[in-house]
Amino acid sequence: MASLRSLAAVALVSMVSLTAEAGPAWTAAKANLPKETAVLVGLDLAQLQKSSLFSFGFPMMLSQQPELKEGLELVKSTCKLDPMKIVKDIVIGADDKQKHGAIYITVDGLDQAKLVSCLEAVAAAKGKKDTKVKTDGKITELAVGDKSMFLTWIGTNVIVIPHELTSKADLQAWSGAKGLAKSKVARGMGKVNTSAAVWAVSGMPKDLDDKTKMKMGYGSVTLSGGKLGADMKVQLASADAAKAAAEKAQKELTTLAASDGLDAGLKAVLTAVTVKATGDELHVRGSMPESDVLQLVGALMR
């Protein structure tokens, strides 16, 4: 299994691109995810790459993920593909236990034949002589010894990978069910800003505290003009519950922001956040320059 996951990371996860616009992965996911979907996460990697936060955070992430770093380099040298120009956007769907689901990845300049060739080349470069790549229609199987991982294609530019890489059944269940409109995320996915750099919807109820229960929530993070904006809404039991929670949260933010000795970066974050009630939803918004976020991160790391 370790060898299988290593190859998967090298040949697929490591192909995460940070260029291009969002869209195709969400279009495919929206039409093919099942009604069991309880969580959605979307990433527009083109927007993220333009951010100074990405320039700061991505190298740090690679330093902590040597397998991913090696994979990026290996795919580029072996497959003659630049991993930073392959994938355009990503949408992740999962069930309420987050044990089953799928990842939808838009690719540019990569088709099934090129992917198979790349998988074979990577396997050879890593000395995996017992590796076989098989295709069955749109499904590609990478077999390492007696273990296999599976992926499929939707159209010509969206790859779908199951959360459990070795489960062909999961792949099939999460790439052609057409049941998202009846899922727990249906309400939120119709309201969230899916054009944002990062967006998410959760249809899983959760206790926020002893008196406040979230029925569902959705939100997004935008990156524009050097500013980071966050917009999150949480559906509560009633409009009265949302109003009470908003008043309490805003009061606590104001009090904390006025605390003596508070780091200037953290104070700027707290001051920029507003909490209001909109019907039965708790609405949290905030915006600040990316430079302030970087200063805050630096302060927290010291």
Sequence and secondary structure as in RCSB ss.txt:
>XXXX:A:sequence
MASLRSLAAVALVSMVSLTAEAGPAWTAAKANLPKETAVLVGLDLAQLQKSSLFSFGFPMMLSQQPELKEGLELV
KSTCKLDPMKIVKDIVIGADDKQKHGAIYITVDGLDQAKLVSCLEAVAAAKGKKDTKVKTDGKITELAVGDKSMF
LTWIGTNVIVIPHELTSKADLQAWSGAKGLAKSKVARGMGKVNTSAAVWAVSGMPKDLDDKTKMKMGYGSVTLSG
GKLGADMKVQLASADAAKAAAEKAQKELTTLAASDGLDAGLKAVLTAVTVKATGDELHVRGSMPESDVLQLVGAL
MR
>XXXX:A:secstr
 HHHHHHHHHHTGGG    S S HHHHHHHHH  TT  EEEEEEHHHHHHSHHHHHHHHHHHHH HHHHHHHHHH
HHHH   GGGTEEEEEEEE TTSSSEEEEEEESS  HHHHHHHHHHHHHHTT TTEEEEEETTEEEEEETTEEEE
EEEETTTEEEEESSTT HHHHHHTSS   GGGSTTHHHHTTS TTSSEEEEE   EESSSS EESEEEEEEEEET
TEEEEEEEEE S HHHHHHHHHHHHHHHHHHHT TT  HHHHHHHHH EEEEETTEEEEEEEEEHHHHHHHHHHH
H 
